[in-house]
Amino acid sequence: MTAGPLGKSRQDRPCATDFVIASRQCEIDDLSHLMRMGQLVAVISNLIHALQRERGASNVHLGSGGERFAAQLDDLRAASDELAQTFYGALNEVASRTIGVQSGARLFSRIAHAVHVLEGLAPLRARIRALDLAPDEAVRHYSAMVGSLLAVVFEAADAAMDPTISRLLVAMFNFMQGKELAGQERALGAAGFAQGEFDAAHAERLSDLIEGQERCFDIFAEFADADSQALWCAALGATDQAEVERLRRLACTGNLSALIRSESASAHISDHWFLLMTARIDAMKEVEDHLEDQLQALCVERLEQARLRLAEHESRIGALQQTDVAEPDALDKDAVEENGSFVVFCGPERYSSESLSPRLGRAIIEMVHDQSQRLQSMQDELDAAREALEERKVVERAKALLMKHRKLQEDDAHRLLRKMAMNQGKRLVDVARAVVSMADVLG
Amino acid sequence: MTAGPLGKSRQDRPCATDFVIASRQCEIDDLSHLMRMGQLVAVISNLIHALQRERGASNVHLGSGGERFAAQLDDLRAASDELAQTFYGALNEVASRTIGVQSGARLFSRIAHAVHVLEGLAPLRARIRALDLAPDEAVRHYSAMVGSLLAVVFEAADAAMDPTISRLLVAMFNFMQGKELAGQERALGAAGFAQGEFDAAHAERLSDLIEGQERCFDIFAEFADADSQALWCAALGATDQAEVERLRRLACTGNLSALIRSESASAHISDHWFLLMTARIDAMKEVEDHLEDQLQALCVERLEQARLRLAEHESRIGALQQTDVAEPDALDKDAVEENGSFVVFCGPERYSSESLSPRLGRAIIEMVHDQSQRLQSMQDELDAAREALEERKVVERAKALLMKHRKLQEDDAHRLLRKMAMNQGKRLVDVARAVVSMADVLG
């Protein structure tokens, strides 16, 4: 809020309309921030896409003992670096313009973590080039980078105060998460096919990744608009889903002999898988880009609406100040009944409240009332959209507790939660909630 | 956040520590805002106290047909006006310094409503002076003013990001709410005793007010520190609770004949009640003042801690930048295991990440990790404190829905919820939740 709004009262006593305007100005500030966050999310989405490709190609390289994708890796690394630079530039922009926003402390803490994790890219690449790393470990490191970037997106989604934008961000975050699981599937499969085998652990991991994607895309479908959903269906239709499912089945059952017999070498199958999955993931990226465009358009639209509303209110207040029809004062009984709370005439300071025009009073009552009703119904819608994010928080929290108290890896913690849910016939989030509420006992 | 933190990176690529510092700076900004809100709450508390007195005396005046408290009213009105001026001054201060804070839009909307409602004070007083208003109606108008001010306090409590401060604000808000119900009890009783009778509706209302106070003070006791609780017990001990309960019983049973026979006139009993309840409410105000002092002290302490932490980190980073022990790079496996995520060395830009000292790397890892862990555990504690506020929101929302769809007054809506809860053997909040989730059906 600028110093402006309250400068208008000509006396010590401020007027209600000044604060209605200040409230609207806060909404505009929130929306401007959200728009900048949307731009940051778009930049992050591009960087993640590049890192996902680099991860997949690195795994083909590692899985083939350095035989394949040596040249491609250079290109992919250069592409990642360029997008990382764009990301760093965007961060500087965000840092200089983010002034005391909603959950700024958490946002910056997430960014700190992401920046920190990304500094590991150079040593990671050196070890990949030296073939000094198992494919699994390479995947884990790249995935941690992507995860730290997704955590920044999550924080942006969590801070949105506009319900429509919040719904879109929930859809987007889940889509990005689903795409990341698809990326991990590509990398894991690429290494497995290149090595010519999937052991039981890898087959189980692959199943987990496939199932996780479905969950994410379900939430996306629940929160996305019809347009984005249609685009997603079209994208799926354009990829060879049957072939994807065939290769998945063979990998998950661990029996590659049928495949290896019919193809000349495992290297070719690995390439085939990589290209197939890359087409799928690239199609996802198009949906993601569409979601980002929508987010920007929505922010622009909301900002315009908010600015128009503010201007309209300011001019209405200005016009009212010209009208000078003094009428005898009275307690406005209708307004008391309508609003369920006590309201009498209010006006600019040059009227005493004893000599306000009823018309003027009513106009201001409406303004005050509209704004608080609008914020309330926004809050209600927002609560609904937030639930999906809350559920993720609870699951993450439960996983962290299990990792700490049972010394589990993240994957295993997740698997344990899923088993508990299946055994108890409950939803994952309900089991997670029970774990979190047990935290005191565990601790 | 000032433009400072990121100015330090000498290249395009920002360093994680810059964002750790930005995150801490955001916490400091949040705390500064919270401290200003605490000051506003103290000012509101004083204004509410004066309005409560004015309401009680107005009811004695109205109940006695203008015979009593004519002179006192002038003094009490002057006292309220002075505190209202202080409130307006504080609002101007808040408005000029509140820059895009957490839920600023809602805060300002609440303030707009409060400022608006307070403009009705002058016509209300005129009608009281003219005896042109039933005592009940006067109470309803004054209570709406106090309610609009409490809504501002609620918003302040809801925006607190520090769990200890949030707990204190929850305790405080509920204490203020309880005190307000005590104030309404004083006013209702003052009119009833002055008129010499309590009909069934007034007796029921009185019971509701007494029960409501108990609920509020229970929540206060749950969230307040031992000191404040002890002060509250001492305050209760210093007032004549037995006499309060005797008068309450007589009023609630509607049988005043015993009382009126033993005293010379109903006017004296009304005075007696007024003084007794005023002593009780003044004792509450002392507890409230103590809570406010505590809030200020806590904010000052937290701010000092946060500033010290920030300074300490800045000097640690400075010191680390002097240490120039280049060692061969390696992926930090311990850190990967400990944190469950990928972490490698990070440092100021003049080191490439390939040639960082492990000591430097580890120090920065710790900083990033500490900050995110601290924010996470703060969030967990905060969620617990927030639940009490969430429950109030749900109950308010359910009441609003019932008022709208069943055309009920607020009191009746509350009573309906309570009856539903009793009949179903459920907690009030659970019934409220069911009502809210039925909103779509009702609408």
Interface residues (C-beta under 8 A of the other chain):
Chain A: M1 A3 P5 L6 D12 R13 P14 C15 A16 T17 D18 F19 V20 A22 S23 R24 C26 E27 D29 D30 H33 Q85 Y88 G89 L91 N92 A95 S96 T98 I99 G100 V101 Q102 S103 G104 A105 R106 L107 F108 S109 R110 I111 A112 H113 V115 H116 V117 E119 G120 L121 A122 P123 L124 A126 R127 R140 H141 S143 A144 M145 G147 S148 M161 D329 A330 L331 V336 G340 S341 F342 V343 V344 F345 C346 G347 S352 S353 E354 I364 I365 V368 Q371 S372 L375 Q379 D380 R397 A400 M403 Q409 E410
Chain B: M1 A3 P5 L6 D12 R13 P14 C15 A16 T17 D18 F19 V20 A22 S23 R24 C26 E27 D29 D30 H33 A84 Q85 Y88 G89 L91 N92 A95 S96 T98 I99 G100 V101 Q102 S103 G104 A105 R106 L107 F108 S109 R110 I111 A112 H113 V115 H116 V117 E119 G120 L121 A122 P123 L124 A126 R127 R140 H141 S143 A144 M145 G147 S148 M161 D329 A330 L331 V336 G340 S341 F342 V343 V344 F345 C346 G347 S352 S353 E354 I364 I365 V368 Q371 S372 L375 Q379 D380 R397 A400 M403 Q409 E410
